[in-house]
Every structure is written in C-alpha cells, then in structure tokens.
C-alpha cells in the first residue's frame, strides 16, 4: 500500500507543478487585463487575487492527499498591516503557504520571473519587486510598501535551507527593519518529512504526504533594538535574536 500510494503521488505532484508553471501563466494572461481595467487600487486588488488563488491551489493539494498543512496563530498574518513577515525557508512551497494567509503580501521576486513573458505583467501589476533593483532603490521601495500597509515577506537565508545544516541569515532585512522602524512577525515553518528542498528534484517525493506546520510568533518591534546604538549594531543584534529564535523552535521540533 505505501508503494502504491507513493506511485500515484509522483504524477499528481507533476500535475501540480504544471498547474503552477503553465496553468499559472495562462491564468495570469487572463487575469491581469481584467484586474487592470477597473478603477481604484489595482495593485491591492491584484495582490488579493493572487492570495485567493494560492488558497484555492493549496486546498486542491490537500484534497488530493499530496500534503497536510497545520497553521498556529494564523490570524496574526491575516490581520497584519505594514509588517515584515520573516520566515525560515525549508521548502519550495513556503512562499505559497505564506501568501495564502496574507491578503496584502509584498514579495521580492527573481528578475527572471518579474520579466517573464506571461507572469511578468501580473508580477508588476501586483507591485512585486525585482531582486535586480539596486540596493538603494530596493530599500526605498520596501520602505514605501510597508508604509502603504503592505506586508513584506522576507526569507533572511536568501535561499532554501538544507536539512541538518545550520541556519545562515543575511543582514539586509535587519538593516531595512531598523531603517524603516518596521515591526517583524516571525513565522517558523517545518516540513515532515522534508520535501522540495534545495538541490532535490521534484519527483523525489517522500514515502508519505508531508505535514507543513507554520507557527506565527508574536510581533517584534525593531525600534526596540536601537536604544541609542548605531544602526549597524542594532541590525547585528536583531539578526542574532531572530537566528536564536528560529533555532530554538526548530530544535524543539527536531527533539
């Protein structure tokens, strides 16, 4: 039975990827002109539409038996306004799960996606930021997005982590937080058994459907780290605090 279960989940997983890369492109071509034609907040309308689509997509994966999702304190993301959502990054589905919970989500996307023939117009209409932006423009754009009430999703590791390896966090998000005095909402993601990790092909699926568990922490005020110190020291302390925060929770799960 486990062999038969895994055998059907391989093509089902392939179909799920086709829905994202090809179905998503077709849907984007149909969506962005419709979302653009109405007056008002086109950017916010597009972000909310993507949020709903990801909710539907994940519901389909759950109904198909490809995964399970457990969310703890998800209301903290649904009610978020102008905060940085800082999360660890164990799997390819992390951003999909987060965006399905955040109605007004802002993202930094790879420039290849931002310039994509089919998906690019939707990415730009949603106001997502290309990672090819110069540093000063990126900081200014992120700060403006937070000030407008959008919630910026950040993976401080910069890429997906590898199971069993220590967490390495880049300091850019902490400089942005201290510059803009943005509040941070930490989100700890675990996936058991691991799947869609860095360097692993999509068809190498686990023996049983994975359980994604997302635990949303309490709001952290980045301004509290300043306390008459230089911004560089404040950013370093913020990185240290969040690294220890994630490591303690991930260690508890492993134990």
C-alpha positions, -999 to 999 in steps of 0.1 A, spaced: 0 0 0 27 26 8 43 18 -26 10 22 -44 3 55 -25 37 69 -35 33 57 -71 2 78 -78 16 108 -59 45 112 -83 24 120 -114 0 140 -92 29 161 -80 40 166 -116 5 178 -124 6 203 -95 38 218 -109 22 220 -144 -6 239 -128 18 265 -114 41 270 -143 18 266 -173 -17 270 -158 -4 300 -138 9 316 -170 -24 311 -188 -43 324 -158 -20 354 -155 -26 364 -191 -64 362 -185 -63 379 -151 -41 410 -154 -61 427 -181 -93 422 -162 -78 434 -129 -63 464 -147 -95 476 -164 -113 486 -132 -105 519 -115 -92 521 -80 -64 502 -62 -53 478 -90 -22 468 -70 -41 458 -39 -68 441 -60 -41 420 -78 -24 411 -45 -57 399 -30 -65 379 -62 -31 361 -60 -38 355 -23 -71 338 -31 -57 317 -59 -30 303 -37 -56 294 -11 -75 275 -38 -43 259 -50 -33 246 -16 -69 234 -9 -66 213 -41 -33 198 -29 -48 190 5 -79 174 -11 -57 154 -34 -38 140 -5 -5 155 -15 2 173 17 -12 184 50 -10 219 65 -13 230 101 -13 267 110 -8 280 145 -19 317 152 -26 323 115 -48 352 124 -16 372 132 -9 371 94 -44 377 83 -46 409 104 -11 421 96 -7 456 83 26 471 72 49 445 88 79 424 77 70 387 78 103 369 84 104 332 79 128 303 76 128 286 42 128 247 42 107 241 11 96 254 -23 61 258 -11 69 282 18 60 314 -1 28 299 -14 17 290 21 25 324 35 8 343 6 -23 322 10 -26 336 46 -17 372 39 -42 392 18 -19 421 11 15 404 6 45 421 -10 73 400 -23 108 403 -38 109 380 -68 137 368 -91 142 392 -120 136 363 -144 100 360 -131 95 397 -129 104 399 -166 86 367 -176 66 370 -208 34 356 -192 38 361 -155 57 393 -156 28 417 -162 9 402 -133 40 405 -110 45 441 -120 8 449 -116 9 434 -81 38 458 -73 62 429 -65 99 440 -65 126 426 -88 157 414 -70 177 431 -97 169 465 -82 199 485 -70 203 484 -32 192 520 -25 161 516 -48 152 483 -31 154 498 4 133 528 -7 107 506 -24 104 482 5 100 511 30 73 527 8 55 493 6 55 489 43 43 525 48 14 518 25 3 489 47 16 460 26 33 431 43 67 422 31 76 385 31 113 380 37 134 348 38 166 360 55 185 329 45 182 341 9 175 306 -4 161 274 7 179 258 36 193 222 35 181 197 62 206 193 90 227 224 82 229 254 104 208 285 97 227 313 80 209 346 79 218 376 57 217 410 74 199 430 47 164 425 62 176 438 96 191 470 80 157 475 63 138 469 95 159 494 116 159 520 88 121 519 85 113 510 122 92 482 107 76 456 130 85 420 124 62 390 126 83 358 127 70 326 111 85 292 117 79 266 90 86 229 93 80 201 68 79 165 79 91 145 61 112 170 41 102 176 5 110 201 -23 142 210 -5 172 228 -22 190 206 -47 163 179 -47 143 171 -79 105 175 -76 99 138 -83 118 126 -53 88 127 -30 87 112 5 71 79 14 42 97 30 25 130 24 44 158 42 30 178 70 37 215 67 34 233 101 35 271 103 37 287 137 33 325 137 51 343 165 43 375 183 51 409 168 87 421 174 93 459 173 126 465 155 128 500 171 135 484 204 169 472 192 181 507 185 183 520 221 209 547 213 231 523 194 243 526 158 221 511 132 248 486 123 249 472 159 211 472 161 209 452 128 235 427 141 216 422 174 184 418 155 199 391 133 213 373 163 180 375 181 160 361 152 185 334 145 183 322 181 145 325 179 143 302 148 170 278 160 153 272 194 119 264 178 134 242 151 154 223 177 123 218 198 106 203 167 135 180 159 136 168 195 
